[in-house]
Structures are given as C-alpha cells and as structure tokens.
Amino acid sequence: MDEPTSSLTAADTRALFRVINRLKENGIAVIYISHFLEEVQEISDAYTVLRDGETVGSGRMADVTIPEIIEMMVGRKLHEMFPKTDHAIGETLLHVDNLKGRHMPHGVSFDLRRGEILGIAGLVGSGRSETIRSIFGLERAKDGMLTLSGSQKITAAAMFPRRAMEKSVDLLSEDRKEEGLAVSMSIRANTTLSSLTRFASLGGWGLINLRKEGEGVQRWIKDLGIKCQGAWQPVVGLSGGNQQK
C-alpha cells in the first residue's frame, strides 16, 4: 500500500487499519509505505528504511524508536526538526479581512508579512483548506477583502487562479494526484504548465521556446533532487516523494 492515508480522515484511517489487521490475521502479507511514522509504528511488525534507493536499516518494529528511524532516513541526528533562524519580519504582504465562503469560512481575518510563515490549524472540516482555496480563487468567496502588498485591494469574490498568480499568489494543493499534478503528462509539462508565459518566444504568438523551457525544467530537477529517468518521464511513474517535489 503506497501512502494509503495521505487523503484520509482520522476515522477513515482507523477503518483502513482494521481492514489491514484482518488481512494479517488471514495470513496475507502487506507492504505499507508511509511518511507518517506513527502509523508505521502502530500498524507494522517489521520495518525497512530506504535512503536514495538503498536500504539503510531494517528490523522488528518493537526494537526501534521513531527518532532512530528518522536518523536512518536523513543520515544524521536531528536535535531540532525545524531549527529557528534569525531573520527580519517585514511589511504586510497579504491582509485578509472578513473572508466568507459559500459554506466556509465564516469571517476569517489575518495578516501575512514578508519573511513570515503563518500556520493555519484546525480539525478536519474546520475550513482550513476552504480559506486558502478562497484566497486563491479556486472556490468562489461570498464576501471579504484582500489587500496585497499594502495597496492592491481586491474583493475576495473577484479573485480567480490566473489573477492570483499574476499577483504572485500561488497554491500547492493538499491532494497532489487529484489537483496538483497531471499524472499522465511528463515532468516537463507539469513543471511549466502554470508558467508557460515565462518560456514564450520573443514576439509572443503563443509559441514556447523549447530550449528555454528545457533548461528551466532541468534546473528544477537538479535543485529539487527529483529522481527520474528524464524530463519526459510521465509523472505517474515517479515515487510519491518525487511527485511531491
């Protein structure tokens, strides 16, 4: 099973685990792939850790801890998962005022400043995804005002994806296979689909400069460390981690 819980709720995950345990009781062997180590610890009897295509550790799950698995995964001890870095927090880049969706959210307001990471927390169904999708224009907002870079005021109801990208607002969706990728298309196509105008030939006319596009794609493959056969490989053939990149 390849990351079967990536799009499941907690209740659905529990139901899946019951099915897996019944399969085990009936003598069926299961390979379970997941980045959620607590799940691996709960459901697995044995483990194998891969790094860069090689086995770096294996054994009985009862004999290993999650920090030890993480050390095998990354090749070093992690004393802080997300170490703090000193940096300046700048001016407000996005001000969201009283954002309301068709169903959710119900009047959300917040500020996002330059150099800042803003986390939005809540239970499943609390409106987290709907809030971000409404800002990007994937879901039509009912009310609310967006202020970009301190001066550009846009009613949330008037926002749509192309306009958002023109304003340097981008979205990485939570479901990469359903919304984030065209899995039957190549790595090259998926890398440049949202920014084809950057690779247009001089003079426009809707023509793409293939050399410029190819150089850009190769740069991203190298910078992100995507393990692949080449830029023309279909995304469906990549591992989950490389699809996420």
N, C-alpha and C positions, 0 to 999 in steps of 0.2 A: 504494500500500500504506500503510495507516494504522497506524503503530506496530506492525508485524507481530512484533517480537521482544519485546514487553513481557512475555510469559509463557513465553518460550522459554529453554531452557538454552543454554550456550555452544556445545555440539555441534550443537544444532538450528539455532542462528543461522548457524553455518558452512555447514550444509546448505542453508539458505534462500539465503545469498549465492551459492552455486554455481548454484542454480536461476535467480536473478536475472541472473547473468552469462551463463548460456546464453540467456536471453531476449534480452539485449542483443546477443549475437552473432548472433541470428536477426533482428535489426532491429526488435525490439519496444521501444517507449519505456516507461519506468517512472517514475511519481511516487512517491517514497519519503518518508514523513512519520515523523519520529522526534525524540525529545528526547535520544537518545544520540548526541552529536555525533561521537564516534569512529567510530560506524557510518556516519554520513553521510559523513564524510571518507573512509572506506575504500571505500564502495560507489558513491559518486556522482561523476559527471563535472562536473556543474554544481550550483549551489545557488541557492535563493531564501529569504530570511528575512522572515517576517511579524511585525508587532507591532501589536496592536489592529486586526487586519483589513486592514492596509496593508503593501505591500511596502516594506521599508526597506533592502534590499540584495540583489544578485544578481550572479552572475559564474561564472567557472570555479573549480572546487574547488582546483585546483593553485595558484591565485593568492591564497588566503586561509588564515588560520590559525584554529584553534579560539578563541583569545582574541578575535580580531576578530569572529568570528560571535557570540560571547557579548555583546560590546559592542553589536552591532547589535540583538540580541534584547532587551536590557534598557535600551538607550538611554544607557548610560554605561560608563565603565571600571570594572571590578571588580578592586581590588587584593587583596581578600580575599574568597573566595567565602562563607565563614562567619566573619565578624569576631567576635572574642572580646568578651564583655561581662562587666563585673564584677557579680556578684550573689552572694548568700549561699546556701550549700547547707544545707538544713535537716535535719529529723529523717527517719528512715526511714519511708517510706510503704508499701513492699512488701518483705517478706522472703520469698524463695523458698528452701525447704530440701529438698534431695534429691528434686527433681521427676523422676518417671519416667513415661513414657508407655507405651502398649501396644507400640509399636515404638521410638519415640524421644520424648523424650530419655532418657539413661541416668544420671540422678542429677545434675541441674543445680541449683546454688545461687547466689544473688546477692542483693544489696540494691539498692533504688532509693529515692533520697532526694528530698525536696521541692526543686524548682528544678533538678533534675539531668536531663540527657539521657544515657541509657545505651544505647550501641550494642552490638548483638549481631552478631558477624561469624562467617563460616564459608562453606565451599564449598556449592554446591547439593547437597542430600542430607545435610547435616551436622546437621539437626534444629533449625535456627533457627525456622522457621515453626511446627513442631510444639510447640516450647517455649512460644511466645506463645499458640497456639491452646489448649494445655492449661491455661494460666493463666486464660484467658477462659472455658474450658469448652466450646469448640467441638469439641475432641477430649477424650475421657474419659481422665484421668490414671489410672495404676495405683497410684502412691504419691507421697508428698510432702506437705509442709505449706506453706500460705500464711499469712502474718501481715500484716494490713492495719492501717495507722496505729498500729503498735506494740502493739496489744492484741487485735484481732479475729483469732483463729486459725481457719482453715478447712482441712480436709483437701482436697487438690487434687482427689481423686476426687469430692468432693461439689460442685464448682463447675460451674455451667452459666451460659449467657449472661445470662439475666434476673437471676440472683443477682449476677453480676459487675457488671452495670450499676447494680443497687441499691447496690453497694458503691463506686460511682464508678470502676469499671474499664471502659474502653471499648477497642474494637478497630477499626482501619482495616485491612481485609484487603489482601493483596498483589494480588489479582485483582479489580479493581473491577467488571468486567462480569459475572463469574460469581457473585461473593459480595457485593460491596459495594453493588450497585445493583439495583433492579427496573427494568430499562431501558425496559420498555413502559409504566411508570407515569410520572406527572408529576414535575417538580422539587419541587412542593409535597409530594407524597406521600413522595418519597424523603427530603426534609429532615426530616419529622416522624415517620416510621414508628417509629423507635426510641425516641421520647419522647412518645408521644401523651398520656400522663397529665398532662404539663405543660399541655396545652391542653384539659383536660376542663372541662366546665361545672361550676359550683358545685352540689354535691349528688351529683355522680358520675353513676350510671346509664349509664356508657359513652358519654355524649354529648360530642361535641367542640365547643368554642367556635370556630366557623369564623372569626370576626373576629380573635380572639386568635391562632389558628393562622396566618391570612393575614399578620398584622403580623409575626409571628416569621419567617415564610418570606421576606418582603420585606427584613427586616433582614439575614438571612444572604446573600441575593442581592447586596445592596449591599455588605456588609462583605467578602465574598469576591470581588467583582467578576465574578460569573457573567454571561457574555454569552449572553443568551437573549431569546426573544420575550415571555416572561412566565412566571409561576409554574406555569401549567397546561401548559406545553410538555412533551411526553414527553422523558425523558432520552436516549432513543436518538437524538434529533435534535441533541444537543449535540456539540461537538468533544471529543476525548479530554481536553484540558486542562481544559475546563469540567466534564466528567463527574468528573474527579478532584477538583475543588473540592467 
